[in-house]
Amino acid sequence: MRLSTRNQLTGTIADLDVGSVMAVVKIRLDGGEQVITSSVTRDAALELDLKVGQPATVFIKSTEVTVGVE
């Protein structure tokens, strides 16, 4: 598979919460304790057969990233 998305991070699925419509996937990135959280449709999670402990790649394509602090 070839993709135009340049931001690709590898890791392992650390947690998966599949609801009636959406699923929340937490991926622990390789080489550390950082976790990326993604919301996907329930159908996508089932179609991909996502499972805790499974290796996965996070693809990030965004025109804006916002950070806020006080």
Secondary structure, DSSP 8 states (H G I E B T S, - for coil): ---S--EEEEEEEEEEEE-SSEEEEEEEETTSS-EEEEEEEHHHHHHTT--TT-EEEEEE--S-------
